[in-house]
Every structure is written in C-alpha cells, then in structure tokens.
Amino acid sequence: MLLRTLLCLALAAAVCPAELLRIEHSERSDLDGGKSFGSAGPYEKIAGKAFFAVDPKLLANQIVADVELAPRNAEGKVEFSTTSSSTSPSIQPKATGPSSSKSPTAAAQASRKVSANLLLSRGYMIVWLGWQWDVPQRPGNLRAYVPFLAGVTGEVKTQFISDKPATSFNVADRDHVPYPVVKPGDLTVRDRVIGPANRHPPAPGGLSKNRTRIVMPDGFQPGRIYEMTYISENPAVAGTRPWQASATSSPSSRNGGNGVRRFSAIIAATSNALTPCGWATLRLINLTAKEEMVS
C-alpha cells in the first residue's frame, strides 16, 4: 500500500501543473459537539492554509494571464496560497470512500443538513478551499492569496445599480475587495441596459479616503445604471488561484495551476496509507457557480 502511494505521488508530481508545497493547520475542533454520524462516528473540523507553486514556463500554466510577470521564488516558481477547511472522521479507520473537494460556492450547498449528513454518515472527508482572491473581508470567508504585479496599471470598469437611495458605492461588485482608483474616468448613467449612456456630472464628493468608493452627497438614484472606467494599479494574478478553469474562460478566470486536483490527490493518497480499506479511485466533486467562473 505504501509503495503504491509513493508511486502515485511521484507520477502526480511529474505531470501536475501545480505543486502543493505544504499544508498548515491552525485550528482543530469537534464537529457539532462530537455528534456521531452513523457508522462513521464523530467528525472533527480542521482549519488551515494550503500553499502552492506553479512553474510559469510550463505550457499548462501559460493560459494564466500575466503569470510570466509574477514574482518568483528561488526555484523560479510563482507561489500562492488558500485558506482551507475540512471535516473528517475522528476515528480514521472508519473513513471510507473517495475524498470530496469543493469550492466555497459548492460548500454553501453542501452545508445543508441533508446533503452533508449523507456524505458524513458514509465516512466521506469533505475539503473546502478558497479560490477567489477578492471575496469580502468577512469572518469565515475562504479566500485565495495570489501574487500582485507592483507598478502595473490598467483599466477597471465598475457598475452600480441600487434599489434604494445611496450616497456612495464600492467600485467592486457586492463589496468584494476593490482595485483602488488611481485616476477616475467619466461617470455615466443610463436608465436601461440597452439604453444610451449619458455622461454624468463628476461626483461632488469625489472619492473616499481609501479611493475605493465613489461619493455622491446628493445620492444615486435607485434603478439607474451608473458606470465608470478608471485606472488602477498593482493587479492580481488571479489565474493562480487553485480552481481550474478551461482555456476558453475569460482571461481573468483562467487557471492552469490545477491546485485543487493536486491537493485532493495528496489527501487521498495519504488516507490510502492510513486506512485499511484503501481507495481504488479518486472522485472530485467540483461544483462552482457559473457566474463566478466568468466574472
């Protein structure tokens, strides 16, 4: 069993575009107060962080926009990391079946009692990895930590539609981490998606101190579509996040790192060596909200 595990790891290292450097655990606790999930018994919840590296010269990683410009480590590789959360049986010999790896958007669905209890009662290990670098700064959110390109500038387009009066809006969508405004552009407004965009007088309040909000003391009118294309700097190399997108996805969502598959393979191989039954196959449940993949 150990020989098979080592062979699988060696083959994975040779062909996988992403390298899993290490996994650090920061918190360990009983799930649901030590509740037993059927024959699998009680589960534990482990929080931590996974660290990856990708070779920017590898063909599979060259679909990642600007990866060749990203900072590199001593081995010439681009590093990134992601927060992680996992649930696994506290009594390891009862762990059976393949590892299930999910994105945060799928994690929200899996947290529902019906689906979660089904997996847990059968001894599945469930792993969540953050894959988006700009998720809102809220406790419990999983996120990816990707490299940034210092000194690089470019255009960013922001849009704001409110259903109630508002005196300011975040230039990022849904309170995500924004690209600060270095040089504002013209503010436009229209009443319909396909309607003409008319130039709006400059916002009297200008920008917030951190240059991430457009301020309008007289208020933005509900239902109207406000847009601005502005100049920002230090963009994220977003494609180095661990979730894999296809080569036909938008440049901002492309990822050749394949980090989730690498992470799952290591988890599965390690569990193979520790459990008496072993796993014949590794099945990944990769569910991701479509709008996140093309945003």
N, C-alpha and C positions, 0 to 999 in steps of 0.2 A: 504494500500500500504506500509506504514512504517513497519507494523508488518511483512508483507511478506519479506521485505528487511532484517530486523533483523534476521528472521528465516533462510534465505538463507545464511547470513554471519556466523551465528552460526554453521550451518551444514558444510559450507566450511572450517571453522577453525578446525572442528573436524576431517576431513578426508584429508585435503590438506597437502602434504608433505612440502610445503614451506609457511612461514609466511611472509606477507607483513608488515614490521614494520612501514614505513611511506613513504610519497612522498613529496619531497621538490621542489618547483617551483623557478627557478632562472631568468626566462625571459618570458615576455608575450608581444605579438605584433600582429598587424592585418596581416592576410594572404593576399598576393597580394594587399597590399594597401587598404584593405577594400572592395575588389571586391565582388559582390553578386553572389552566386552560386545557381541560380534557386530559387525555393521556400524556400530553406534552409537559404537563406540570406547570409550575410558576415560570414567569419570564423576568428578565432583567432588561433595563433600558440603559444604553451606553451612548454618551455624547462625546464628540471629539472632533478631530480635524484630519483630513487626508491631504497629503502633499504629492504633487505630480510634477513631471517634467516631460517636455516634448522636444524632439530634435527638429529644428526649423528647416533643416536640409532634407529631411525625409519627404518623399513625394506625397505621402498620405496627409502630411501636415501643411502642405503648401496651399491648400484651399482656405486656410485661416488668414483673413485679411491682416496685412502688416506684421505677420509673425516674424518676418526676417528683420524687422526694425526693433523688436522687443529686446530688453536687457537679457543677458545670458549668464549662466553660472560658469564655473571653472571648466566644466566639460562641454561648454558651448551649447547648452540646452536652455530652453525657456521654462521657468518654473511657475506654477500656480497652485492654489490650494482651495479646499472647500470644506465647509463645516459638514459634519455628518451626525446622524442619529440612527441607532439600530436597536432592535428588540430581538432577543434570542433566548431559548430555553435556559433557565438557570442550571438545570441538570443536563449537561452536554450529551450523554449517551442517548437521551430521548429525542435529540434533534434529528429529524429525518426530512428527506425531500430536498429539492434544489433551493438555492438562495434566491430571494426575490429582491430586486434592486429597483428603486423608484425615484422619480424626480419629485420635487416638492409639490407640484401641482397634482400629481398622482397620489402623493402622500395624503393630501386633504381628503381624497376619495377613500383611500384605504383606511383612514382613521374611523370611518363609520363602523359601528359595532358589528354589523352583520358580516361584512367582508373581512374585517380584521380578525374577528373571532374564528372565522372559518380557517384562515391561514395559521393562526396561532395554535388552534386546537390540533392541527396536523403537524405541528413541530417546525413550521417554517421560520427561518430567520429573515426579518424584513429590514432592509437598509435604505435610508434616505440620504441623498447627497444634494447639497446646494449646487445649482448650475447657473444661476444668474447673478451677475456682479452688482447690479443696481437695485436690488429689491429694497423696499422701505426699511429704514433703520428702526425696527421694532423687535422687542424681546422675543426669542423663539424662532425668528425667521432664519432659514438656512440660506447661505449665500456662497458664491464663489469669490475668491480673491485672485484677481488676474493682474498681469503687468500693465503698466501705463507707459505711453510714449511721451516723455518730457520734451516740451518745446514744439511739438507738432500741433498745428492749428487746422481748423476745418469748419465747415458749415453744419449747423444743427437746426432742424426745423421743429418748432413746438406748436401745439394746437390746444386751445382751451374752449370748452363748452360747459356752461354751468346751468343748472336747473333752478338756481336761486341767486339773488344779488350777491356779488363778491367784490371786494376791493383789491384783491391780488390773486395771482395764480402761480403755481410752481411750474417752471419751464420743463420739468419732467412729467411723464404721464403717471397719474394715480399716485402721486407722492413718492415716486421712485427717486433714487439718488440722481440728481441732475448734473448736466455739464454746465458749469457757471458761464454766464455771459461775459465775454471779453469785449466784444463790440456788438451792440444791438443793431438789428436791422429794422426795416419798416414794419410797423404793426398794421395788419389788415383785418377787416371784418366783413363777413357775409352772412346772409340770412338762410341760405340753403347750401347743401353740399355741392350742388352743381351750379350754384349762383355765382355771379361775379364777385371777386374780392376787391373791396374798396379800401384805399389807404385810410387808416385811422390816424387822427392827430396823435403825436407822441404822448405816451402815458405821463400825466403831470407828476406822478410820484416817482417816475423813473424805475430804478431797480432797488431791491432790498440790499442791505449791507453786504451780505454774502453773495450778491449778484445771481441769485437763483430764483427770484420771484419778480414778476412784473407788477408794479403797484399802480393802482388807479383809484385815487381817493373818491372820485365821483361814482365809482362802481362799474363793473362789467355787466352788461345787460343779459339776463337769462335767455337761453335759447339761441343766441347769436354765436357765430363761429369766429373766434379770434386766432390769428396765426402770426408767427414771426419766424424768420430765418436769420439766425445770428451766428457770430463767430465765437468758437470756444477753443480750448487748448487741452493738451495732455489727454488724448483719447485712450480708452481702454482697449486692450487686445482681447475683445470679448470672445473671440472664437476659441480661446484656450480653455474655456470652461469645460467641465468633464463630460457634458452630454453631447452625443454625436448627432449632427445634422447632416443632411445629404448635400452633395455637391451642387444641387440645384436650388438650395435655400438662398436667402438673401445673404450678402457678404457679412453682415453683422452677426448672423446666427450660425455661420458655418463653423464647424469644429472637426478637425482631423485628429484630435487627441485621443478619442475613444477611451477616456478615463474611466467611465462607468463600467465598461466591459472588463477593463484591466482590474479594477477594484473588486468586482464581483468574482472574477476568476481566482484571485488570490484568496478571497473569503472562502469560496467553495473548495479550493484545493486544500486549504488549511483545515477546514472542517472535515474533509475526507480523511485526513490523517488522524483526527481525533475521535471520530465516531466509528462504531463497529460495522455499521451497515454500508458506509461509503455511498457516493452518488455517482450514478452511471452517466448522467448528463447534467449540464448547467442550463437552466432556463431563465432568461431575463424577462421580466415584465416591465417593458419600457413604455410607459404611458405618459404623454406630455400634451398639454393643451396646445392646440394648433396655433392660436394667436401668439403664444409665447415664442414659437419657433420662427415665426416670420416677422416679429416685431423689430 
